Amino acid sequence: MEKGSFGEYYQEENINLYDLWLILKKRKGIILLVILGSLCIAIAYNVLAQKVYLISNTLILDQMQEEMLISQGEVIAAVAELDRLLDVQMDKTADLLGLNRAVLKNIKKIKATQVKGSSTIKVDVEVLQPREGILFMEALPGYIQSSPNIKNLLTMQKALMERNRDDLKAIIDNPVSGLKLSSNILIYAPSIDLYSLHEKYNRLDMILAKMEKRQIMSLAWKNEPPEKEYRPKRVANILSGLVLGCILGVFIAFFLEWLSRAKREKGL
């Protein structure tokens, strides 16, 4: 490209940018009108949209969880199944939770996620009424322990623990009963005394008591009603309306200018 032609090209680009500015200035009324319209829509949505609150808590599994064969994945799966049942079997789910159907109608969504590096699970419940969400959260640990999959695992583990506890009780009550040195001599070695057997027995008895009362998991804290709603996000909606209004306003301004020039070129 020759030097002169490059200069003309550069000048033409400047003129085009200036023309764009003139178009925006000429159509500023349309742009402002579109921006105001977008802001009005965003504000109207904030006012009219259904308010959703977020109730969050941490589900703590018992420190002796490994003896109960309950994994975090199974607990998360139980929460996901509960979220599905709220839409298809609300009456049955309300009975399992021990809550009124009216409470469950306020529940929008339940989500459980594993907290990395710990044996805890974060539970988020989106609700229409905060107090109903708190009641639901408080009933959640008991429901999870009575869900079909986890209940079956606990039943099998409970039966095994009861047999082990009975065997320990028999040994503690009569350490020399049925002693056969060829097979049982290690049980009565000095390294394993009656104190250790009592400790194991008490541990099993405590776990079984917790299983009976459905207390193998609990909430980390007592929930309080949230002060602000989770959705709609008012500030984000207004900013989005402002940005979209600017983009749409500029597009309409250029489109009207193109349409006007096209008409003039055709003599309309």
N, C-alpha and C positions, 0 to 999 in steps of 0.2 A: 504494500500500500504506500502511495506517495505521501510526502509530508503534507501537501495541501489537502489531499482527500482525508487524511487522518484528522486534521484540524476541523474540517467540515463535519466529520463524523462525531467528534467530541462535542462540537457546538450543538449538533442536532440532539445529542443525548441530554445536554443541559436544558435545551428548550423543552424536550419531552418531560423531564422531571418538573420543570416549571409549569408546564401545562397541567400535569397531574395536581399540583398544588392549587392551581386556579380552579380546577374542577371541584376539588374538595371545598374550597372557599365559596364557590358559587352554589354548591349544593349543601352547605352547612346546615341549612334549616331542616332538610330531609334527614341528615345524619343525626342531628340532635333529637329530632322527633322519634327516630327509630331507637336511639339510646334510651330516651325517656320511656318509650313503650316497653322495652326489654326490662328496665328497672321496675316498672309498674307490675309486670308479670311476675318478676322474682319476688317482689314484696307481697303480692297477692298470694303466691304459692306459700310463702312463709306464714301468712296469716291463716290460710284455709287448710293447709296440709295437716294431716293427722299427726299429733305429737307422739313420738315414740321415745321411751326412756330406756336406759341401759342399766341393768343390775348385774354387777360383776362380783365374783367371789372365787376363792381358791379351795378346791376339794383336796383335803389331806387324807391320804391312805394311811392306815395304821402302820406303825413301824415294823410290825410283825407280818406285813403283807406277804412276804415271800413264802410264809408257811401256809398261806391260804390259796395260793395259786391264782391270784387275781392280778392281771396285768393292767397297765395304764391303757393299753389299746382296747381291752375289753370294756373298761369303764367309758372310754370315749365312744365306743360303738353303742353302748347302752343309751348314752345321751343322744346320739344321732337317731337311734330308733325311737326314742321318746319324741323327738322333734317331728318325726314322720307320723307317729300315732296321734298327735294333736289334731291333725287334719282329717284322719280317717276313722278313729275310734275314740272320740273325745269322752264319751260317757264311761267307757271301760277304763280309760287312762285316769279320769278323775277319781274313780274308785280306788285304783292302785295307789294314787298319790294321797288319798284321803282329803281331797279338796272338792269344793263345789265346781260345777260345770262353769258357773259364771266367772270363776277365777281363771280357768283355762282359756276362756274367750279373749282375755286380755293379753295372752302370751302370743307374740308374733314370731319369735325365732329363738332357738336354743343352740348354742355352739360350745363345744369343749375342745380345748387344745392342751397338749402336754407342755409343761414347763421344763425346758431343757436343764439337765443337770440336777434334777430333783425328782422326788416321788409324788409331786403334786400335779394337779390338773386345774387349769383356769377355765371357769365356766362363765359365759356371757349370756344373759337373757334379755331380749328386747320385749318390752311390755308397753301397754297403753296406760296402765295405772300402776304407779310405783309400788303401792302397798300390796297389790295383788302379786306383783313380781317378787316381793320379799317373801310372801307366804309360799310361793312356788319354790323359791330357792331353798327355803328351810325344809321343804318336804323332799327335795331332790336326793339327798344321801340315802334316806330310807327306801325310796323307790328304786334306786340303782341296785341296792343289795337284794331287792325282791324281784328284779327283772329275771326272766327265765334262764338265760345263759349263766349269769353270775350265781343265781340261786342254786342251780344244779351243781356248779363247781363247789360252792360252799357246803352243800349237803354231803357230797362225797368226802370233802376234806374234814367235815365235822365228824362223820362216822369213823374215819381213820383216827382222828385225834381222841375220840372217846375210847376206842379200843386201846390206844397207847396209854391213855390216862389210867384205865382200869388195870392194865398190866403193871404200870408203875406203882399203883396203889397196893396191888397184891405183893409186890416185892418189898415195898416199904413196911407193910404190916408184918410180913414174915420173911425176912431176908434169906433164911436157910431152907425155906419150904421147897421141896423137890430138887434139892441141890444135887447136881451131877458134875463132878469135877472134870469129866472129859469134855463137857460142852459149856458149862456155866462158870468155870473158874475165873475167867477174865472179868465177869460182872462184879466179883467181890475182891478184885485187886485193890490195893491201897490207894491207887490213883483215882478210883471211882468210889466215893463214900456215899453214905445215906444223905448227906447234905445236898450233894449234887442231884440225887434222885428227887429229893423234896423240891429243889429249885425247878427242875424240869416239870414236875407234877403241877406245881403252882402256876407255872407259865402256861401249860396246856389248859388248866382250869380257868385261868383268866381269859385266854383267847376264846374258849368255848362260851364263856359268859357274855363276851362282847358279840359273838356271833348270834347268840340267842336273842340279844337285845337290839340287833342290827346296828352296832356301834363300831364297825370296823373302818368306817370312814366318817369324816366330819368336815364342817366348813371352818375356814381359817378365822373368820370374824363374823360379827353380827351386822347385817346390812342395815343401812339407813336410807330413807328416801332421797334420791338424787335431787339436787337443787335445779339443775337445768336439763332440758330434754336432749336426747341423743340425736334425734332427727325431728324436723328439718334443720340443717346446718345453716343458720340465718346469714352469717357473714359470707360464707362460701357461696351461697346462692346469689347474694347481691353482687359479689365480685364477678361471678360467672355471667350474670345478666349484663353487667357493664361491659365485659370483654366481648361477649357475643353481640351485644348491641352495637359496639364500635365496628366490629367486623362486618356485620350485616348492613349497617348504615353506609360504610364505605363501598361495599359491593353494590348496593342499590344506587348510590350516587353515580358510580361509573357506568352502571347499566343504563340509567336514565340519560346520561350524557351521550353514550353510544347510540341510544335510540333516537335522540334528538338530532345528532349529526347524520345518522342514516336517512332520516326523513328529509333533512335539508338537501342532501346529495341527490335524492330522488325527486326533489321539487315538491314535496308534499307539505 
